[in-house]
Amino acid sequence: MINNNNQLNKLYDKEIRKECIHYEKIAESCLKEFFEDRFVCSIAINSFYECTDKFDKKFRIKYFPKNVQ
């Protein structure tokens, strides 16, 4: 188990990028293509948010099993 907060933050940042970069790129591309119209790109944006939420839950279960609700 990693005890150092700085190491844990770096690991979190690295892993979430690896897991959700595809969804982020799709959302960014959509926003560029449709002139920042969030309504048109809502599916892509929501997919990115879902990915980050799922990752966050998995990460918390893995590294903070006692604190997960």
N, CA, C and O atoms as a GROMACS GRO file, in nm:
protein
  276
    1MET      N    1   0.086  -0.118   0.000
    1MET     CA    2   0.000   0.000   0.000
    1MET      C    3   0.090   0.124   0.000
    1MET      O    4   0.193   0.128   0.068
    2ILE      N    5   0.051   0.220  -0.075
    2ILE     CA    6   0.128   0.344  -0.086
    2ILE      C    7   0.087   0.436   0.027
    2ILE      O    8  -0.032   0.463   0.045
    3ASN      N    9   0.184   0.485   0.104
    3ASN     CA   10   0.153   0.571   0.217
    3ASN      C   11   0.172   0.719   0.186
    3ASN      O   12   0.110   0.804   0.250
    4ASN      N   13   0.255   0.749   0.093
    4ASN     CA   14   0.288   0.887   0.063
    4ASN      C   15   0.181   0.949  -0.026
    4ASN      O   16   0.153   0.899  -0.135
    5ASN      N   17   0.121   1.059   0.021
    5ASN     CA   18   0.014   1.126  -0.054
    5ASN      C   19   0.060   1.173  -0.190
    5ASN      O   20  -0.014   1.164  -0.288
    6ASN      N   21   0.181   1.224  -0.198
    6ASN     CA   22   0.233   1.273  -0.326
    6ASN      C   23   0.242   1.159  -0.427
    6ASN      O   24   0.206   1.176  -0.544
    7GLN      N   25   0.291   1.046  -0.384
    7GLN     CA   26   0.300   0.929  -0.472
    7GLN      C   27   0.162   0.883  -0.515
    7GLN      O   28   0.140   0.845  -0.630
    8LEU      N   29   0.069   0.886  -0.423
    8LEU     CA   30  -0.067   0.844  -0.452
    8LEU      C   31  -0.134   0.939  -0.552
    8LEU      O   32  -0.206   0.895  -0.641
    9ASN      N   33  -0.109   1.068  -0.536
    9ASN     CA   34  -0.163   1.166  -0.632
    9ASN      C   35  -0.106   1.143  -0.771
    9ASN      O   36  -0.178   1.147  -0.870
   10LYS      N   37   0.024   1.119  -0.779
   10LYS     CA   38   0.088   1.094  -0.908
   10LYS      C   39   0.033   0.967  -0.972
   10LYS      O   40   0.008   0.964  -1.092
   11LEU      N   41   0.015   0.864  -0.892
   11LEU     CA   42  -0.040   0.739  -0.943
   11LEU      C   43  -0.182   0.758  -0.993
   11LEU      O   44  -0.218   0.708  -1.100
   12TYR      N   45  -0.263   0.830  -0.917
   12TYR     CA   46  -0.401   0.858  -0.956
   12TYR      C   47  -0.404   0.932  -1.089
   12TYR      O   48  -0.477   0.893  -1.180
   13ASP      N   49  -0.325   1.038  -1.101
   13ASP     CA   50  -0.321   1.118  -1.223
   13ASP      C   51  -0.278   1.034  -1.344
   13ASP      O   52  -0.336   1.044  -1.452
   14LYS      N   53  -0.176   0.953  -1.324
   14LYS     CA   54  -0.124   0.870  -1.432
   14LYS      C   55  -0.228   0.766  -1.477
   14LYS      O   56  -0.252   0.749  -1.596
   15GLU      N   57  -0.288   0.700  -1.382
   15GLU     CA   58  -0.383   0.594  -1.413
   15GLU      C   59  -0.513   0.647  -1.474
   15GLU      O   60  -0.567   0.587  -1.567
   16ILE      N   61  -0.563   0.759  -1.423
   16ILE     CA   62  -0.688   0.812  -1.477
   16ILE      C   63  -0.667   0.862  -1.619
   16ILE      O   64  -0.757   0.850  -1.703
   17ARG      N   65  -0.551   0.918  -1.646
   17ARG     CA   66  -0.521   0.960  -1.784
   17ARG      C   67  -0.521   0.839  -1.876
   17ARG      O   68  -0.578   0.842  -1.985
   18LYS      N   69  -0.454   0.734  -1.831
   18LYS     CA   70  -0.444   0.614  -1.912
   18LYS      C   71  -0.583   0.554  -1.940
   18LYS      O   72  -0.610   0.509  -2.051
   19GLU      N   73  -0.667   0.555  -1.840
   19GLU     CA   74  -0.799   0.492  -1.852
   19GLU      C   75  -0.899   0.576  -1.931
   19GLU      O   76  -0.982   0.521  -2.004
   20CYS      N   77  -0.894   0.708  -1.917
   20CYS     CA   78  -1.001   0.793  -1.972
   20CYS      C   79  -0.957   0.886  -2.085
   20CYS      O   80  -1.037   0.969  -2.129
   21ILE      N   81  -0.834   0.876  -2.132
   21ILE     CA   82  -0.785   0.968  -2.234
   21ILE      C   83  -0.867   0.959  -2.362
   21ILE      O   84  -0.890   1.060  -2.428
   22HIS      N   85  -0.911   0.840  -2.395
   22HIS     CA   86  -0.990   0.821  -2.517
   22HIS      C   87  -1.119   0.904  -2.511
   22HIS      O   88  -1.155   0.971  -2.608
   23TYR      N   89  -1.188   0.898  -2.400
   23TYR     CA   90  -1.313   0.972  -2.384
   23TYR      C   91  -1.288   1.123  -2.381
   23TYR      O   92  -1.368   1.201  -2.433
   24GLU      N   93  -1.178   1.162  -2.320
   24GLU     CA   94  -1.144   1.304  -2.316
   24GLU      C   95  -1.119   1.358  -2.457
   24GLU      O   96  -1.166   1.467  -2.492
   25LYS      N   97  -1.046   1.282  -2.537
   25LYS     CA   98  -1.016   1.327  -2.673
   25LYS      C   99  -1.143   1.336  -2.758
   25LYS      O  100  -1.158   1.429  -2.838
   26ILE      N  101  -1.234   1.242  -2.740
   26ILE     CA  102  -1.360   1.246  -2.814
   26ILE      C  103  -1.440   1.371  -2.776
   26ILE      O  104  -1.492   1.440  -2.862
   27ALA      N  105  -1.448   1.399  -2.647
   27ALA     CA  106  -1.521   1.517  -2.600
   27ALA      C  107  -1.456   1.645  -2.651
   27ALA      O  108  -1.526   1.735  -2.699
   28GLU      N  109  -1.325   1.655  -2.641
   28GLU     CA  110  -1.255   1.775  -2.690
   28GLU      C  111  -1.275   1.793  -2.840
   28GLU      O  112  -1.298   1.905  -2.887
   29SER      N  113  -1.265   1.685  -2.914
   29SER     CA  114  -1.284   1.692  -3.059
   29SER      C  115  -1.424   1.739  -3.094
   29SER      O  116  -1.442   1.822  -3.182
   30CYS      N  117  -1.523   1.686  -3.025
   30CYS     CA  118  -1.661   1.726  -3.049
   30CYS      C  119  -1.680   1.875  -3.019
   30CYS      O  120  -1.744   1.947  -3.096
   31LEU      N  121  -1.626   1.920  -2.907
   31LEU     CA  122  -1.641   2.060  -2.870
   31LEU      C  123  -1.574   2.152  -2.973
   31LEU      O  124  -1.627   2.259  -3.006
   32LYS      N  125  -1.460   2.112  -3.023
   32LYS     CA  126  -1.394   2.192  -3.126
   32LYS      C  127  -1.475   2.194  -3.254
   32LYS      O  128  -1.492   2.299  -3.318
   33GLU      N  129  -1.526   2.078  -3.291
   33GLU     CA  130  -1.600   2.066  -3.416
   33GLU      C  131  -1.731   2.145  -3.413
   33GLU      O  132  -1.773   2.202  -3.513
   34PHE      N  133  -1.796   2.146  -3.296
   34PHE     CA  134  -1.926   2.212  -3.285
   34PHE      C  135  -1.920   2.342  -3.205
   34PHE      O  136  -2.018   2.380  -3.141
   35PHE      N  137  -1.807   2.408  -3.210
   35PHE     CA  138  -1.790   2.542  -3.154
   35PHE      C  139  -1.833   2.552  -3.008
   35PHE      O  140  -1.908   2.641  -2.970
   36GLU      N  141  -1.783   2.459  -2.928
   36GLU     CA  142  -1.806   2.457  -2.783
   36GLU      C  143  -1.954   2.440  -2.744
   36GLU      O  144  -1.995   2.484  -2.637
   37ASP      N  145  -2.032   2.378  -2.830
   37ASP     CA  146  -2.174   2.355  -2.800
   37ASP      C  147  -2.187   2.232  -2.711
   37ASP      O  148  -2.181   2.118  -2.758
   38ARG      N  149  -2.204   2.256  -2.581
   38ARG     CA  150  -2.211   2.147  -2.483
   38ARG      C  151  -2.335   2.060  -2.502
   38ARG      O  152  -2.332   1.941  -2.469
   39PHE      N  153  -2.441   2.116  -2.552
   39PHE     CA  154  -2.562   2.038  -2.573
   39PHE      C  155  -2.540   1.931  -2.680
   39PHE      O  156  -2.576   1.815  -2.662
   40VAL      N  157  -2.480   1.971  -2.791
   40VAL     CA  158  -2.453   1.878  -2.901
   40VAL      C  159  -2.356   1.769  -2.856
   40VAL      O  160  -2.368   1.654  -2.897
   41CYS      N  161  -2.260   1.806  -2.772
   41CYS     CA  162  -2.155   1.713  -2.730
   41CYS      C  163  -2.185   1.647  -2.596
   41CYS      O  164  -2.096   1.585  -2.537
   42SER      N  165  -2.305   1.658  -2.547
   42SER     CA  166  -2.336   1.610  -2.412
   42SER      C  167  -2.310   1.460  -2.395
   42SER      O  168  -2.269   1.416  -2.288
   43ILE      N  169  -2.333   1.380  -2.499
   43ILE     CA  170  -2.308   1.236  -2.488
   43ILE      C  171  -2.159   1.210  -2.469
   43ILE      O  172  -2.120   1.129  -2.385
   44ALA      N  173  -2.077   1.277  -2.547
   44ALA     CA  174  -1.932   1.259  -2.535
   44ALA      C  175  -1.881   1.309  -2.401
   44ALA      O  176  -1.798   1.244  -2.338
   45ILE      N  177  -1.932   1.422  -2.356
   45ILE     CA  178  -1.891   1.478  -2.228
   45ILE      C  179  -1.934   1.385  -2.114
   45ILE      O  180  -1.856   1.359  -2.022
   46ASN      N  181  -2.056   1.336  -2.120
   46ASN     CA  182  -2.106   1.246  -2.016
   46ASN      C  183  -2.028   1.115  -2.013
   46ASN      O  184  -2.006   1.059  -1.906
   47SER      N  185  -1.987   1.066  -2.128
   47SER     CA  186  -1.905   0.945  -2.133
   47SER      C  187  -1.772   0.966  -2.062
   47SER      O  188  -1.723   0.878  -1.990
   48PHE      N  189  -1.714   1.083  -2.082
   48PHE     CA  190  -1.588   1.115  -2.014
   48PHE      C  191  -1.610   1.121  -1.862
   48PHE      O  192  -1.531   1.066  -1.786
   49TYR      N  193  -1.718   1.189  -1.819
   49TYR     CA  194  -1.747   1.197  -1.676
   49TYR      C  195  -1.775   1.059  -1.616
   49TYR      O  196  -1.734   1.031  -1.504
   50GLU      N  197  -1.845   0.974  -1.689
   50GLU     CA  198  -1.871   0.838  -1.641
   50GLU      C  199  -1.741   0.761  -1.623
   50GLU      O  200  -1.724   0.689  -1.525
   51CYS      N  201  -1.651   0.776  -1.718
   51CYS     CA  202  -1.522   0.709  -1.709
   51CYS      C  203  -1.445   0.754  -1.585
   51CYS      O  204  -1.391   0.671  -1.512
   52THR      N  205  -1.441   0.884  -1.562
   52THR     CA  206  -1.367   0.934  -1.446
   52THR      C  207  -1.434   0.891  -1.315
   52THR      O  208  -1.366   0.861  -1.218
   53ASP      N  209  -1.566   0.888  -1.312
   53ASP     CA  210  -1.637   0.843  -1.192
   53ASP      C  211  -1.609   0.695  -1.163
   53ASP      O  212  -1.581   0.658  -1.049
   54LYS      N  213  -1.616   0.612  -1.267
   54LYS     CA  214  -1.589   0.469  -1.250
   54LYS      C  215  -1.445   0.447  -1.204
   54LYS      O  216  -1.418   0.367  -1.115
   55PHE      N  217  -1.352   0.520  -1.267
   55PHE     CA  218  -1.212   0.507  -1.227
   55PHE      C  219  -1.194   0.547  -1.082
   55PHE      O  220  -1.126   0.477  -1.006
   56ASP      N  221  -1.254   0.658  -1.043
   56ASP     CA  222  -1.240   0.706  -0.906
   56ASP      C  223  -1.289   0.603  -0.805
   56ASP      O  224  -1.224   0.579  -0.703
   57LYS      N  225  -1.402   0.542  -0.834
   57LYS     CA  226  -1.456   0.439  -0.744
   57LYS      C  227  -1.363   0.318  -0.734
   57LYS      O  228  -1.338   0.267  -0.625
   58LYS      N  229  -1.311   0.272  -0.850
   58LYS     CA  230  -1.219   0.159  -0.848
   58LYS      C  231  -1.091   0.192  -0.773
   58LYS      O  232  -1.039   0.110  -0.697
   59PHE      N  233  -1.040   0.314  -0.794
   59PHE     CA  234  -0.918   0.356  -0.728
   59PHE      C  235  -0.937   0.361  -0.576
   59PHE      O  236  -0.851   0.315  -0.501
   60ARG      N  237  -1.049   0.416  -0.533
   60ARG     CA  238  -1.076   0.425  -0.390
   60ARG      C  239  -1.090   0.287  -0.327
   60ARG      O  240  -1.042   0.264  -0.216
   61ILE      N  241  -1.154   0.196  -0.396
   61ILE     CA  242  -1.169   0.061  -0.344
   61ILE      C  243  -1.032  -0.006  -0.332
   61ILE      O  244  -1.005  -0.077  -0.235
   62LYS      N  245  -0.948   0.016  -0.431
   62LYS     CA  246  -0.815  -0.047  -0.431
   62LYS      C  247  -0.723   0.009  -0.324
   62LYS      O  248  -0.654  -0.067  -0.256
   63TYR      N  249  -0.720   0.142  -0.308
   63TYR     CA  250  -0.622   0.204  -0.218
   63TYR      C  251  -0.679   0.251  -0.084
   63TYR      O  252  -0.603   0.279   0.008
   64PHE      N  253  -0.810   0.260  -0.073
   64PHE     CA  254  -0.873   0.302   0.052
   64PHE      C  255  -0.992   0.213   0.084
   64PHE      O  256  -1.103   0.263   0.098
   65PRO      N  257  -0.972   0.082   0.096
   65PRO     CA  258  -1.085  -0.009   0.111
   65PRO      C  259  -1.170   0.015   0.236
   65PRO      O  260  -1.290  -0.012   0.234
   66LYS      N  261  -1.112   0.064   0.341
   66LYS     CA  262  -1.188   0.088   0.465
   66LYS      C  263  -1.273   0.213   0.457
   66LYS      O  264  -1.373   0.224   0.528
   67ASN      N  265  -1.236   0.308   0.371
   67ASN     CA  266  -1.306   0.437   0.364
   67ASN      C  267  -1.414   0.439   0.258
   67ASN      O  268  -1.487   0.538   0.248
   68VAL      N  269  -1.426   0.336   0.179
   68VAL     CA  270  -1.524   0.334   0.070
   68VAL      C  271  -1.661   0.303   0.127
   68VAL      O  272  -1.677   0.214   0.211
   69GLN      N  273  -1.760   0.378   0.079
   69GLN     CA  274  -1.896   0.355   0.128
   69GLN      C  275  -1.970   0.259   0.038
   69GLN      O  276  -2.086   0.227   0.063
   0.00000   0.00000   0.00000
